[in-house]
Amino acid sequence: MGLTKQYLRYVASAVFGVIGSQKANIAFVTLRGGEKGRYVAVGACEHVFIWDVRKAEKVLILEGKKHEVTYLCPSPDGVHIAVGYEDGGVRIFNLLNGESNISFSGHKSAVSVIRYDALGARLVTGSRDTDVIVWDIINECGLYRLKGHKDAITQILFLESKNLLITSSKDSFVKWWDLDTQHCFKTMVGHRTEVWGMVMLNKERRLLTGSADSELRAWDIQYIEEGKEVGEPQEKKVRTLLENEEEDEEGLDEEPEERILSCKKAGSVLREARDRVVSLVTDAKAKVLACHGLDATLEVFTVLSEEEVQKKMDRKLKKAKKKAKFQEGEEHGPEPVVERKLSDEIQKLANIKASSKIRSMDCLAVPNGEMKLALLLQNNTVETYTLNTTEKNPTGTKTSRLTLSGHRTDVRTLAFSSDNIAILSASGETVKVWNRSTLQVIRTMGCEYALCSLFVPGDRQIILGTKSGKIQLFDLASGSLLETTDAHAGALWSMCLSPDQRGIVTGGADKTVKFWDFELIKDQDSGKNKRLTVKHTRTLQLDEDVLCVRFSPDQRLLAVSLLDCTVKIFYTDTLKFFLSLYGHKLPVLCLDISHDSALIGTGSADRNVKIWGLDFGDCHRSMFAHDDSVMFLQFVPKTHLFFTAGKDRKIKQWDADKFEHIQTLEEREAEFEESLAKGDEPVVPGETKGEAEPAGKKTIETVKAAERIMEAVELYREESEKLEEHSAACKAAGKELPPPKMNPILVAFGNISPSRYVLEVIKKVRSSELEVSLLVLPFPYVPDLLKLFNGYVQQGLEVELVCRCLFFLLRVHFGQITSNQMLLSVIDELRTNTISKVREIRDVLGFNSAGLQFLQREIESKEDVMFFADATDRFEEKKRKRKKRERAVLTIT
């Protein structure tokens, strides 16, 4: 066996330059009882950033794992936030400490919407896989999966007064679900295109939906109790029933019978934008409605209450009466009638023009009548506005803007300083220098569209190559542009620092390679100080556009990749031709030379990487590297290892000596997850496919949990056999023999019994993954688990958890368990033991609940205040006094 070679492992450490990802929404959050509307949460790749918009600071990072964030939803109490990810997972974070103790996995693709119920005890998630899943947050498990939509879910609403759920989808349908029976009782088909958003208004009596046109459709909701609509006069109900009976006798066609509620279209509200609705939200009391499309305009509407609408209609009727009286004179005509329209209830308040196209928004109402709006823009910017809703013609006022911590356009080039302390990033409009340890911006300077960059030796200046063919030189101390030099007639694609650090070489689309030297000249502005400049010394004319240039570390050779798919090697001193490397089918986009000037690696748009020898120009190996164009290639210093980056969003490490792929900067479990997603879900015997299905999903974690349970049961069997053999040996010998040696695993757990070890393994399985882990267990392990469960219940160990596992296994393996005569006695004992133990626990809980209620009444009667209310009032009073003192100090100073 030969010696193995060890490689360093690279892991992701931090994310910077992102203010808010475009895949996720923005949401207002509250931190530690702070001011409302001050903090916003946005997705940042796989993490969630909490920003203080007043100070423009990042105050908290909720770290994710490996998948991008797609949706955010704060809890009603403001303590937690639910985060949906691209792989279909959901994690709930505590905003006080940033930790996540609850996670759910049930969707096969990205989570598109999340919604809490009013109490914050249940969570509903919708996904691009067309499924809707209801989760129990307290029990940390999935309740059921609702199937029925044919396209991605776009919005979900809870009806607080009823146990109902409303879902909208890109399949143009809006479905109503009864969560008590877990079925869809109504489907609205009044939309011709995708339904992108919806909100509830008028105390859950009106539904407003937005689709792909400029029309917001309003639907009146009337709840039906015992076959009668609420609020309908009795005479009208009887008359309607008689009419329906007559129609039945005549054999006329009639609409399907309405159940639970009826929903009828009430009208439409027209938006100014002509494109689809992207976000449609209201404040907590549904008094203000805000929506936007794909442009930069946010439209804000006010929703009048029933009293306000009635006052408005009275004024209209009064005016109509005056007008009729004036026209008819003394003659008495018919009583004028004023028709009530939807525009009388929903009125345009204001338009807010953002600085760029809006990706997402959230709104928050504050007690003084102001509305706070947070906008996540498509150019990596967050803006906040305030709007005074009490004014007659309010205008939005911009209060903050987060821009410094990121670029407005895509970053095209990166570079490290010589001491690895600073990082340079440049895009189409700015160049930024970052501190590597703190990830804070040091300098931000305006520039032209940058394509390549580097630090000048000494790290006091930086050089950019632009799309227009210019070289821009910046001074970091002052943050100013020193000079702009016209270098090439076309785009300047590549730039390389000479190994002697005295100059640079550039290659451009004008088919030339130019050499430049660093020089110090007198600064014309100051007159005394000298500043750095670049002086053109030599030009190498070529037949094709230059895409990449690199010096060999010994500065003997210069490698140039051309548009004709070849790489030309020249002598640096004489610029004479040395080698031509050909073999790629598409142009070479990147190349690098090893530290010993022995190897050159080339990456091409044909997705291949080739390793060449610089002595004779022979191709050592050609490797299929990426699923798309290879955009970057660089050797690790003082090694023959190199990294490649491709348009397939992957970074890979390679060994140029062994021609091996070392690692991809992704987890290996991703392939397994993908295979599971494509495979069929495990089937529960006796259950048929319908609208409601189990919520769990088979993942690598559930498979590992099932394997751990199986290993624990096997260990229990082995230890049980040892004890039986030991007792038999003691009987045969007629004396007590030394006990058998205990398993090292049991010793590590504190010399616990084998049965207790099985319970400890089950306890460590995540609550949200427990059912799916038990579902994949083979049946031969179930009889042992049933016997163990009986012992746990008798001893009173984790009765709630044991009953949950027991009932699930009985439901899944009911046929096999009832047909096994050996298990009848065990099942009978479980029946009696579980009933008695559950009753005991229920009695204890009832006693404790009654005791707490008694204490609450005693405290309330003594202090003559409501429980818990006094502490909140005192806290608010202290907060008001503190703010008053701060304002007084500021006034004095």
N, C-alpha and C positions, 0 to 999 in steps of 0.2 A: 504494500500500500504506500503510495507516494505521499509526500508532505502536502498539506493543504495550506492555501494562502488566505490570510485574514484581511478583510477590508473594513474600513471605517463605515459606520452606519450614519446616514444623514436623516434628520427629522426636521419638520417645520417648527420654527420657534416663535414667529410673530408675523402679524399683518400690519402694514402701514401704507399710507397713501390713499386709503379708502375712507371716505366720509360716510357713504351709504351705498350699498350694492343695489343694482337695478332689479334684481330678482325678488327682493323683499319689500315690504311696505314700511311705513313710518308710523310710530305710535307714541303718544304722550304717556309718560310714566311718572310715578311719585317715589322719591327716595327718602326714607327715614322721616316721614312727616313733613317734607320740605314744601316749598311753594309749588302750587299746581301750575302747570304750563311751563316750568323751567327746564325740565329734563325730557329728552326724546330718545327713543330707542330705534335703532336702524340695524339692518343686517349688514355685515361686513365680511364677505366671503363665508367661511364656516363659523365665524364668531358673531356676537351681537355687541355693538357699541352703545353705551349710554352717554349722551352728550349733554353738558350744561350749556344751553344756548346763550345764556347771559354772559358767561366767561369764555365761551368758545373752547371749552376744555373737555377732554374725554375723562369721565369720572369713574367708569366701571366697564369692564370687559367680561362678557359671559362667553367663556371659551367653548367652542364646539369641537368636533372630532375631525371628520374628513369630508363632510358634505356641506354644500352651500345652504344658507338660510333662505327660506322661501316665504315665510309668513310669521308675523308677530301678533300676539294678542295678550294684553295685560288682564289680570284677574280683576273682578269687581272690587275687591278690597285693596287693590293696588300693591299688595305684598309680593305677588308672584307674576311671572310672565311666561306664557306658553310659546314655544318656538318650534316651528315646523321646518323640516329639512327636505332636501332634494331627493333623498332616498326613501321618503315616506315616513320617517321617524318623527316623533314629537318628544321634546324634553321640556320640563317645567322647572324654571330657575327661581330661586329666592332672591329678590332684589336687595335684601338686607346684607347678605354675605356673598352673593354671586354663585352659590352652589346649586347643583342640580341633583336631586335625590329621586325624582320620578321621571321615568321615560316610557314611552309607548312605541310599539312597532306593529303596524297593521296594514299600511298602504304599500302598494307595489311601486308607486312613482311619487313625484313631488307633491307635498302638501300645498294646496292652493288656498285654503281658508280654514280658520280656527275660530270657535266661538264658545264662550263660557255661558252657563246659565246664570240666573239672577243671584243664586246663593254661592256660586263658585264651586259647587260640589261635582258638577258634571262638565265634561268638555266634549264638544262635537268637532270633528275634523272632516274636511272634504279634500279630495285629491284629484289629480289628473287621471287616475285610474277609474274614475266615475263612481267610486264608492264613498259612502258617508258612514263614519264610525262614531258611536257614542261611547265615551270612556267614563269610568267611575274614578274620580281623583282620590277620594278618601280611601277606597279599597285598592287603588292602583291597579286596576284591571279594566279590560274592555267589556262592555255590556253586550253590544250587538253591532252588526254591520248592516246598513240599509242599502239595497241595490235596486236600481230602477232607471237611473239616468244613463244616457248613451254617450255622453261626452264629459269633459272636465267640469268639476263643480266650481262655481264662481262666487257664490255667497250662501251663507247659512244664517237663519234667524231663529231665536228661541221666542216663543210666546209665553210671557211670564204668567199671565192669568190662566192659561190652559197648558196642559202637558203636550204641546204640539211643537212641531218643527217645520220650518219652511226652507226649501233648498232651491237654488237656481243653478242652471247649467248652460254650457255652450250648445246643448242640443235644443235650445229655444223653449224648454219647458220649465215651469215652476211647479214643484211638487209639495204637497202638504202631507205630513206624516203624523200619525197618532202614536206617540211613544209608549202608551200603555199597551197597545196591541202590536206595536212594531210593524205597521203596514202603512202604505200610501193610500189615503182615502180620497184624494183629489189631485188632479193634474190640470194646470192651467195651460191652455194652448193658444193664448191670444197674442203671441209674439211670432213674428215672421223670421227673426234672426236671433243670434245669440243673446242671452240675458246676462249682462255683465255686472249688474249690481241691483240691490233692492234695500229698502229701509221701511220700518214701521212708523206710522204717524197716528195722531189723534187717539192716544191710549189704546193702541193695537186695534183700532177700528178701520185703518186705511193702510194699504200696501202701495208703495211707490216703486216701480221697476224701471231700470234703464237698459237699453239694448244698443244695437249698432246704428241707430239713427238718432236724430236730434229730439226725439220725443220721449218724455218721462211719463209713463202710463200710471194712472192712479186707479186703484181697485177698492171698492167699499166692501167691508167684511161684516157680516151679520152672523152671530153665533146662534145655533139652534139647540134648544134644550127640550128634550122629550118630544121632538117632532114639531116644535113651535119656535118661531124666531123671536128672539128677545126684543122687547120694545115695540112689537107690532100690536095694534089694537085687537081685542078679542073678536069684535064683529068682522074685522077684515080677515082674521084667521079662519073663522067659520065660513065666510063667503068664499075664501080661496079653496077650502076643502070641498065645499059643495060644487064649485066649478070644476075641480079636478075629478070629482066623481062623475059629473056629466060628461067630461071629455073621455073618461074611461068607458062609459056606456056607449058613446058614439064611436069609439074605436080610433080616436085621433092619436097621432104620434105626439109624444111628450118627452121632455128632457129627462135625463136620469135624476133619480131622487137625490136631493142634497142631504148629506150627513154631516153632523157636527157644526158645519158652518156653510154659508153661501158667500160667494165672491163675485161681484159684478163690477164691470168697468164704470168708473165715475168720470173719466175725462183724461186730459193730457196737459202736461206742462211743457212748453217748447223751450229748448235751450238755444243759445246763440250759436254754439258750435255745431258743425254738421257731421262730425265724426262720432265714433262710438264712445260710450261712457267708460271711463277707466276706473274712477273712484266715485262712489255715492255714499256719503256718510251724514250722520246727524250728531248733535250733541246728546248728552245723557237723557235730557228731557224732551228730545225731538222738537225743540222750538226753532232751531236753525238747521237748514239743509244746505249742504255744499256738494258740488260735483264738478268734475273736469273731464276733458277728453284727452286727445293726444297732443294738444297744443299747449301754450303757456298761459291760458286764461282759466281762472277759477271763478265759477259762478256761485253766488251765495243767495239763498232764498230764505225768507222768514215764513214760518208756519203759524198762522193765527189760531188762537184757542176758540172754542165754541162761543164763549161770551163775546170775544172781540169780533167774531164774524157776525154774530147777531146784532151787535151795535152798528156795525157797518151796513148791514142790510136794513136796519131801521132808518138810518140816515138816507140811504138810497130810496126807501119807500116814501119818506117824508118829502124828498126832492121831487119824486115822481108825482106825488099828490099835488104839490104846489104847481108843478108844470101843467098837470091836467086841469086844475082849477083855473089857471091863467088862460089856457087855450079855450075852454068851454064857457068861460064867463060864469053867469049865475045858474046855468043849466047843470043839472046833476047827471053826470055820465056814469059808466061802470067804474067800479073800484080798480085803480091801477094795480098791476101785479109786477113784482120785481123777481126776476129769475136768479136763483143762486148758482153761481158758476165756480169752477175749481180755482179760477184766478182770484176769486175773493178770499180763498183760504190760504193759498200758497202764492206769495208775492215776491218779486225780484227785489233783493236788498242791495247788492253791489257786485261789481266785477273786479277781480284782483288780477293784475298782470304780473306774472313772475318773470324772472330774468332769463329763464330757459324753459324748455318743455317739462311739464310736470309728470313725474312717475307715480307718486303716491301722495296722499295727504291725510291729515287727521285734525280734528277740531275739538275744542274744549271750552265750555262755558264757565266763566268766573262770576262771583256774586255781584260785582258792580255793573253788570250788564254788558261787559265786554266779551267778545269771542276771540279766543286765541287759535290761530291756524298754523300748522307746521307742514311745510311742503318739502318733499324729497324730489329734487330735479334730476333730469337725465344726464346732466353734466357734472355729477359727483358733488352736488351742493345741497345744503339744507338751508331753507329760509323760513323765518317765522314772521307772522303778521298779527296785528290786532285789529278788531273791527267792533266799533261801538254800535250795538244793535238797537239802542234806544233812540239814536238820531234818525231824522227823517230821511236824509240822503247820506248815509255813512260812506266813508272811503277807507280802504285798507291801508294801514301804516306798517311799513317794514320795521321790525324791531331788532332783528339779528340776522346774520348770514355767516354760515360756516364754509370757508373757502380755502384757508391757508393749509389745511392738513391734507390736501390732495390736488391733483391736476384736473383740469376741465375736459381734457381730451386724452386719448390713449397714450400711454408712455411708450416711447419708441427706443430709448437707449438708457443703459445703466452703466455706472462705473464706480469702482472703489478707489479711495485715496491710497497713497503709498503706505500709510500707517494703519490702514483698515479702520480708521475711526469715523470717516465720513463716507456717505453714499451720495452719488449724483444721479438724478433722474430728470429726463427732459421729455417734453411732449410737443404738441403743435403750437403751444402759446407760451409756456413758461419752462424754466429750468429751476429745479429745487435741489438744495443740498441738505441732507439729513444727518443727524447724529445717530450712529449705528446702535449705541447702547440704549439711549432714551427714545429713539425713533421720533424725535421732535424735529421740526423744520428749523434749520439754521438760517438759510437764505432762500428767497424767492425772487427770481429775476425774469423779466419778460424777454422773449427770444422769438426767432422765426421757427418754422417747422423743423425740428431737430431730427436727424437720422443717426448720428454717431457722436460720441463724446469721449473725453478723457481728462484726467487731472494733469496739469503741468507739473514737472518735478519740483518739489517743494510744497505742493498742495495749497498754493496761495492763489492760483488762477486755474480756470477751466477753459477748455476749448470745445466748441460745438461745430459739427458739420451739418449744413442745412439742406433742405430739399431744393432750394434755389441755387445751390452750388457755392454758398458763401461759408467762410470761416469766421465764427464769432468768438471773441476772446473776452472773458469776464474776470473781474477782480472780486475775490470773495470777501475781502476785508470791508470794502465799501459797497459791495453788491451792485456794482455799476458795469456797464458795457465799455470795455477799453477801446475795441476797434472791430470793424467788420471788413473783411477782405474778400474780394471776388476771386474765388479759387478755380471754379469749373463752370463751364457753360451749361451743364446739366446738373442733376441731383448729385450731391456728394455722398456716396453710399458707404464709404469705409474710410477709417482713419486709424493709424497705428503709430505709437511712440517708438522712436529708434532705441535700440538697446543701450547706446551710449548716452541717451537722454539729452541729446543736443538738438533734436529736431523731430519732425513728424513726416509721415508720408500719407498722401490722400489719393483716393481713386474715385472717379466720377463717371457719370453717364456720357461725358464728352469724349470717351475713349482715350483718356490720358491718365497717367500716374504722375503726381507732382511731389517733389521733395521740398521741405521747408526747414529752415533753421531758426532757432530762438535767438533773438537779439534784444538788447536793451537800448532804448532811445530816449531822448528827452521828452518829457511830457509837456505838450504845448500849453496846457491849461495852467499848470503850476509854474513851469519855466525852470525849476531847479531839480525836481525829482525826475527819476527815470522810470520808465514803464516797459513792460514786455511787449514784444511784437514778433511776428513771424515773417521771414524773408524767403521768397521763392528762389531756389537754387538750380534745380534740374527738372526736366520733363521727359517722361517716357511715353512715346506715342504708340498706341496699339490699334488693332483692327476692329475690336468689339468693345461694347460698354464694359466698364470695370465694375464688378460687384463686391469684391472683397480684396484687401491687401494685408499681408503680414510679413514682418521681418523674421528671419531666423534668429534665435537668441545670440548666436555668435556674430551676427550682422554680416554674414558672408553672402546670404541669399535673400531674395525677395520673391514671395509667392503672390501671384495675381490671378484671381478667378475671373473669367470672362463670360459674356453672354452666349458664346458658342459651346458651352458645356465643358470647356477645358480649363485646366489650371496651368499657367505658364510660370516657370521658375527662371529668374534672372540673377546674374551676379550683381551685387549691390554697388560695387565700386565702378565697374565699367558698363553696367546695364546690358551686358551681352546675354543672349539667350542660352539657357543651360538645359532645361528639361521641359517636356510637355506631358502633363498627366491627363489622359483622356480615358473615358469609360463610362462616365455618367450620361444618362439619357436626357437629363434636364439640367439647367444651369446650376452651378455650385453657389449656394447662398452664404456659406460660412466655411472657414478653415482655420486651422491652428497648427503650430509646429511645436514639438516637444522640447523640453529644456536642454537636451543634448544635441539638438539639431539633427537627429537621426530619423525621426518619423514626422509625417505630415498627415493630418486627418482632414477629410473634406466631407461636408454635408450638403446634400442636394435637394432640389424640389422633387426628385424622383423617389424620395423617402429612404434613400440608401446612404450609408456612411462607408467610406473607403479609407483604408489605412495604406499609405505609400511609404516606401523607403526613399530618402533624399539622396542616397548615394548613386543609385541607378534609375530611380523613378519607377521601380516595379511596384505593382499593387500586391500588398501582402494579403489583404482580405477585404471582401465586400460584404457588408452586413445590412440586412433589412432592419432599419432602426425604428421608424415611426410609421403611424398610419396616415400621416400627411407630411407636408414639406418640412424638412429639417432646417430650422431657422438659426440655430446657434450651436457652436462647437468650441470647446476650450479645454486644454489639458490642465490637470492639477499640477501645480509647481513641483518640480523635482521628482516627478513620477511619469509613468506611461499610462496613467489613468486619465480618462477624459469624460466630460459631461456633454450631453446633447439635449436640446430643447426643440420641440416640434409644434406644429399647428394643431396636433391632436391633444394639446393641453397636458403633455407629459414631459417630465424631465428624467433622463436615464443616465446611468453611469456605466462605463465600459472599461475593459482592460485591453489595451492595444497590444500587449505581448501575447496573451492567451486568446485574444479575440472572443472574449466572453462578455455577456451582459451581466453586470454585477447586481444592479437593483434599479427599480423604478420608484420614484418618489410618490408611490401610492401604496395602500395596504393590499396585501395579497388576498384578504377576505373579500375584496371587491368582486373578483371573478366568481367566488362561491355564491355571493349574494345575487349576482346576475343570473347564475344558473338556477337558483331557487326561485327567483322572480319569474323565470320563464316556465318553470315546472308547475305541476298541479298541486293544489293545496290538499292536505290530508283530509279525508272524508270521515265524518262522524257517522257510525252505523245508525240507521233508523231515521236520519234526518234527510229531508229533501231540500233541494235548491229552491229558494224563494226570495222574497224581498228582504228578509232578515236572516243573517248568517253570523257565525262566531266572528269576533272582532280580531282575534290574534292572527299572526303571520309567522310562518316558519322562517327562522333566520339562523345564522351561525351560532348566535347566543343560545337560542332554544335547543339546538342540536347538542351543544356542549353541556347545557344543563341536564338534558335527558341522559347523556352519557355519564355525567357525574352521579345521577340517581341510580343508574344501572350498576355502576362500579360500587356504590355504597351497598346496594342490595346483595351483590355478589360477595362483598366483604362480610356482610352479616351472615350469609349462608356458610361461608368458610369457617367463621368463628363459631357458629352454632354447631357445625359438624365436629370441630375440635372439642367443644365442651361435651358433646354426646360421647365421643370416643374416650375422653378423659373419665367421664362417669362410668362408662362400661369397663374401662381398665381398672378403676378403683374397686368396682364390684368383683371383678375376677381376682384381683390381688387380695381382697378382703381388708384393705387398709387404705388410708388417704394418701394419694400420690401427689407430688408437687404439681401445681397448676401449669397448664401449657403457656408457652411464651406468648405475650400479647402482641398483636399487630403494631408495628411502629406508627401507623397512622393514628390508631386509637391512643397511643402514648402521647403523640404530639398534640392531641386534643384534650389532654388532661386525664388520661386513663378512664375515658368514658366507656360505656357499654356499646356493643355493636348496634343495638336498636336505637340508642340515643344518637349515635353517629349518623344514622340514616335520617333522623329528624333534623339534625343540624344541617345536613346537605340540602334538604328540602327547604328549610328556612332561608338559606342563602340564595335561592332562586328568586329572581325579581318577580314581584307580584303580577306585573303585566305580562310575564312570559310563562307563568306557572301552567295554565291550561294547555298551551301549545306544547310545552315540554312533556306533560303527562300524556298528551295525545299521541306522540311519536314513540312512546314506550311500548315494547312488545308485550303481548299478553302474559307470557311466562313469568314476568316480574310482578304482575298484578296480584296474584294470591299472597305472595310474601308481604306486599304492601298492605293488603287488607288485614292480615294478622297483626302487623305492626301497628296499624291504625287503631285496632281494637285495644292494644296495650296502652297506647298513648291516651286514648279517651278514658280508660279506666284510671290512669294515673293523673288525669287532668292536665296533660301537657299540650299546650298550643291547640286547644279544642277547636277554636275558630278556623285555624289553618287546616287542621286535620279534616274537619267536616267539609271544608271547601274541596280538598283533594278527593275525599271519599265520594262525595256526591257526583263529582265530575267523572271519576272512574266508573261508578255504577251506571251512569247514563251512557257512557261510551261503550262499555263492555257488558251491557245488560244481558244480552243473549248468552254469551259464553259463561258468565258468572252464574246465572240461574240454571244452566244445564250441568254445572259441575256440582255433584253431590257432596264433595269434600268441603265445599265452601258454605253449605247451608247453615251449619252450626256457627260459623264465623259471622255470617250475615245476620243471623238471629241475635247473637250477642251484641253486634254493632248497633242493631236497631234499638235494643233496650238501653244500652250504655249511652249512645248519643242523645237519645231523647232526655234521659235523666240529667246528663251533664249540661246540655243546652238549657234546660229549664233552670238549673242552678245558676248558670251564668246570667240568664235573663233576669232572675230574681235579684241577683246582686246589682245588676245595672239599674233595675227599677228602683231598688232601695237607694242607691247612690243618687239617682236623678231626683227622687223625692226629697232626699236630704238637702241637696243643693238648692232646690226650689224653696224649701222651708227657710234655709239660711238667707236666700235672696229676699224673701218677704220680710224676714226679721230685720234685715239691714235697711230695707226701704221704709219700714214702719218707724224705725228709730230715727233715721236721718231725714225722713220726709222728702226723699229725692228718688229718682229712678236709678236703678243699679247701672253702673258703668257710665251713665250720662254725666255725672258730676265731674269725673276725672277729665273727660273730654272738654267740658266747659272751662275748667280751670286751666287746662293746657292752652286753649285758644286765648283766654284772658292774659296769661303770661306772655304769649306770643305777641299780642297786640301791644302790651306795655313795653316789651323789648323793642319793637319797631318804633314806638313813640320816642323812647329814649335815644335810639340811634338817629332818628330824624332831628331831635333836639341838639345832639352833639354835632351833627353835620351843619346845622344852622349856626351854632356858636362859632365853629371853626371857620 
